[in-house]
Amino acid sequence: MSDDFDFADKENNIIYETESRGFNPGLIVLLVVGGLLLTFLVGNYVLYLYAQKTLPPRKKKPISKKKMKRERLKQGVSAPGE
């Protein structure tokens, strides 16, 4: 009976020694790609804010007289000289 107890005791007290293998390579790739993407997006946002503050507003293209005439006719206002 004592032999059975000793055998069971030895079986339950197995110590597993595992080596630390470092980071998972897939995790490293994911972190690098995610970090680059995040840096790109944050950089673009910062540049956008900087451009909004420093650049002058865009100048609109001048509208041709022909287009102005068409727009006035669409609105029902007669063009001058007609």
C-alpha positions as CSV (number, residue, x, y, z in Angstrom):
1,M,0.0,0.0,0.0
2,S,2.8,2.4,0.8
3,D,4.3,1.7,-2.7
4,D,1.1,2.8,-4.4
5,F,1.1,6.0,-2.3
6,D,4.8,6.8,-3.1
7,F,4.2,6.2,-6.8
8,A,1.1,8.5,-6.9
9,D,3.0,11.2,-4.9
10,K,5.9,11.2,-7.4
11,E,3.5,11.4,-10.3
12,N,1.7,14.5,-8.9
13,N,4.8,16.4,-8.1
14,I,6.3,16.6,-11.6
15,I,7.8,20.0,-12.1
16,Y,7.8,21.2,-15.7
17,E,10.7,23.4,-16.6
18,T,10.0,25.7,-19.6
19,E,12.4,28.1,-21.2
20,S,11.3,31.6,-21.9
21,R,11.5,31.9,-25.7
22,G,10.9,35.7,-25.8
23,F,8.1,37.3,-27.8
24,N,6.0,35.7,-30.4
25,P,7.3,36.7,-33.8
26,G,3.7,37.4,-35.0
27,L,3.2,39.7,-32.1
28,I,6.4,41.7,-33.0
29,V,5.3,42.1,-36.6
30,L,1.8,43.2,-35.5
31,L,3.3,45.8,-33.1
32,V,5.7,47.1,-35.7
33,V,3.1,47.4,-38.4
34,G,0.5,48.9,-36.0
35,G,3.1,51.4,-34.7
36,L,4.0,52.5,-38.2
37,L,0.3,52.9,-39.1
38,L,-0.4,54.9,-36.0
39,T,2.6,57.1,-36.5
40,F,1.5,57.7,-40.1
41,L,-2.1,58.7,-39.1
42,V,-1.0,60.9,-36.2
43,G,1.6,62.6,-38.4
44,N,-0.9,63.3,-41.1
45,Y,-3.3,64.8,-38.6
46,V,-0.6,67.0,-37.1
47,L,0.4,68.2,-40.6
48,Y,-3.3,68.9,-41.4
49,L,-3.7,71.0,-38.3
50,Y,-0.5,72.9,-39.0
51,A,-1.5,73.6,-42.6
52,Q,-4.9,74.9,-41.5
53,K,-3.3,77.4,-39.2
54,T,-0.5,78.6,-41.5
55,L,-1.6,78.3,-45.1
56,P,-3.8,81.1,-46.6
57,P,-7.3,80.0,-47.8
58,R,-7.5,78.8,-51.4
59,K,-8.5,81.4,-54.0
60,K,-11.6,80.4,-56.0
61,K,-11.4,80.2,-59.7
62,P,-12.9,83.2,-61.5
63,I,-16.3,82.4,-63.1
64,S,-16.5,83.1,-66.8
65,K,-19.1,85.6,-68.0
66,K,-20.8,82.9,-70.0
67,K,-21.3,80.7,-66.9
68,M,-22.6,83.8,-64.9
69,K,-25.1,84.5,-67.6
70,R,-26.3,80.8,-67.5
71,E,-26.7,80.9,-63.7
72,R,-28.7,84.1,-63.8
73,L,-31.0,82.7,-66.5
74,K,-31.6,79.6,-64.4
75,Q,-32.5,81.7,-61.4
76,G,-34.9,83.7,-63.5
77,V,-33.0,87.0,-63.3
78,S,-32.5,88.5,-66.7
79,A,-28.9,89.3,-67.6
80,P,-28.1,93.0,-68.0
81,G,-28.2,94.2,-71.6
82,E,-30.9,91.7,-72.6
